[in-house]
Amino acid sequence: MDRRATDGLGSLDGAAGGFTQGHGVDRPPRLARAGAPDGHDPGDPVDADAAERHTRIRAQPGCRRVKLIGSEASPYVRFVRVALAELGMTYTFETTAPFAKLTAEQHERINQANPLMKVPVLETGDGTLFDSRVIVDWLLSRPGYADAEFARGFRENFDRINALTTAYGILESGVLRFLIRMRHPDTDMDSGYMGRSRERIDSGLSWLEATPVLGPSFGPPEALVCCALAWLERRSVHDVSAYSRLNRLAADYGQRPSLATTRIPEDA
Ligand SMILES: N[C@@H](CCC(=O)N[C@@H](CS)C(=O)NCC(=O)O)C(=O)O
């Protein structure tokens, strides 16, 4: 599979699981297409509005291109990539292998960038940020991006902020269960704190299934829910089939270029 990808401003090459590095070549962004084949630019703006915003903001003095470090399998990294695409920000994507397959060099790179030894990490040009929520919040606060459909009203809406927190809690419990199952296969996944982690996932999913604040527009909570559901299913961490409204939402919004072009690769 061709993993070649560009950030819309530079091209990156690399074999699956290896580092890929972008080298800046300024050119106008192309528009992303839903279902575009592999090798599609990860930073392509999703629509004409995003492309126009990108061009206008890039023309401002001092505007710097950001670099995202992370794996294509991580739901947290995917969330940042979706936000970047929805906002129309081009970026360099330095791809690392999934956590269990990291090379020593990649471990070193991540550990140097983030004392918590996790991805995503964003190099902004003005400093490094880690943690997907912090990164996306920073992206939403960039001058010129607050009017993007994806950002509009989100940071002032407590209900939608709580929906995002709920999606994060579901993912955290899911990641915990995935890692414990993988690293400590003798653990009883149904009792004690492991039982509570499963209960928390169902409690969170039930709340999201019922809340009217999720769904009407595509913003951070919808993006993270889509990334979380796809990851939980792919890693067989939790059966989400009972949550019909969430599944419909994921299927509908999954057609958006930002999600369609960041699906977890088959071999990840
Ligand atoms: N709260 C963090 C979580 C990031 C996270 O857990 N990333 C995983 C990849 S999905 C990771 O790098 N794990 C490495 C580890 O646990 O050592 C965020 O939102 O960025």
PDBQT file of the ligand as one rigid body, heavy atoms in Angstrom, charges set to zero:
ROOT
HETATM    1  N1  LIG A 301      -4.854  11.943  26.887  1.00  0.00    +0.000 N 
HETATM    2  C1  LIG A 301      -3.977  11.676  25.789  1.00  0.00    +0.000 C 
HETATM    3  C2  LIG A 301      -3.951  10.177  25.504  1.00  0.00    +0.000 C 
HETATM    4  C3  LIG A 301      -2.930   9.829  24.435  1.00  0.00    +0.000 C 
HETATM    5  C4  LIG A 301      -2.666   8.333  24.361  1.00  0.00    +0.000 C 
HETATM    6  O1  LIG A 301      -3.055   7.556  25.230  1.00  0.00    +0.000 OA
HETATM    7  N2  LIG A 301      -1.988   7.942  23.280  1.00  0.00    +0.000 N 
HETATM    8  C5  LIG A 301      -1.621   6.557  23.120  1.00  0.00    +0.000 C 
HETATM    9  C6  LIG A 301      -1.806   6.136  21.672  1.00  0.00    +0.000 C 
HETATM   10  S1  LIG A 301      -3.513   5.815  21.358  1.00  0.00    +0.000 SA
HETATM   11  C7  LIG A 301      -0.143   6.389  23.455  1.00  0.00    +0.000 C 
HETATM   12  O2  LIG A 301       0.681   7.112  22.938  1.00  0.00    +0.000 OA
HETATM   13  N3  LIG A 301       0.164   5.429  24.308  1.00  0.00    +0.000 N 
HETATM   14  C8  LIG A 301       1.507   5.125  24.690  1.00  0.00    +0.000 C 
HETATM   15  C9  LIG A 301       1.579   4.601  26.096  1.00  0.00    +0.000 C 
HETATM   16  O3  LIG A 301       0.535   4.389  26.727  1.00  0.00    +0.000 OA
HETATM   17  O4  LIG A 301       2.694   4.401  26.559  1.00  0.00    +0.000 OA
HETATM   18  C10 LIG A 301      -4.425  12.457  24.548  1.00  0.00    +0.000 C 
HETATM   19  O5  LIG A 301      -5.618  12.787  24.473  1.00  0.00    +0.000 OA
HETATM   20  O6  LIG A 301      -3.583  12.785  23.702  1.00  0.00    +0.000 OA
ENDROOT
TORSDOF 0
